[in-house]
Amino acid sequence: MTKGLDCATPLSAAKAAAFRADGYEFACRYLVPSGWKRLTREEAEAISEAGLHIVSVFETTADRALGGRAAGLADGAAAARTAQAIGQPEGSAIYFAVDFDASATQMAAVIDYIRAASEATPAYATGVYGSYAVIEAVRRAGVCSRYWQTYAWSRGRKADGIHLYQYRNDIDVNGVGIDMNESYGNEGWWNTMGYPLKAEDANEIIARFLSHEFNLASDEDKRRRNELANELRKASGQAVQPYAPNGG
């Protein structure tokens, strides 16, 4: 589990560095073509140089998903163009926001929207941001591969298998209004620096050399193995894992 934030305010190099110093590991920012809240190439570089990962989210209006397929095709195309323009690498994720309490009767339009957005972003993994009900409906439909749930409108329920979870809204940290999030791996985040290792290679090294006979090692050795494994995870763009004496 990794601590992160989302915000509408663009992050300066100093703000990004302050969040990294506070233990944040990723920032979710708006991948939109225009407007004051949009992520630019310069900001992406500042966030990356501070040591944070970036999660891209596309949102123009809260209930845009009610526009269904036509809106999804248009927004997906806009998101793909913007991602390419700011240097977001192919294979990383773009989340499309369903930022309202969607009802059961509105889910068909939401699903059509996400399906079309996925079709329009073939070079990227596609995700959805929304309530528990939205996550469950979209997952059942099988129209995207990444899931970012908000606690809002979720009525105390949390879906299994999500990649990101927004658990608190509207707080001020380092002079920036943010929402608090946590991640669970395979989020599709990115940075402008690139990752020297592929995730599958890093995980194979961990499995072959650092996890071997883990439970037979001393506590000091276990801690060091966990530190080294986390360095490999960082180098391949994966979330770090806390030390677990019996977990490898």
GIVEN-V759663 format. One record per run of one state. SS is the DSSP state (h for helix, s for strand, l for the rest). FROM is the first residue (numbers start at 1). TO is the last residue. Records with the same first field share a line. If there is no record, write none. Layout:
BEGIN
SS=FROM-TO / FROM-TO
END
This chain:
BEGIN
l=1-1 / 7-12 / 22-25 / 31-37 / 39-40 / 50-52 / 59-63 / 87-92 / 98-103 / 121-124 / 131-131 / 142-145 / 151-163 / 174-175 / 184-189 / 191-198 / 211-213 / 217-218 / 236-248
s=2-6 / 26-30 / 38-38 / 53-58 / 93-97 / 125-130 / 146-150 / 164-173 / 176-183 / 190-190
h=13-21 / 41-49 / 64-86 / 104-120 / 132-141 / 199-210 / 214-216 / 219-235
END
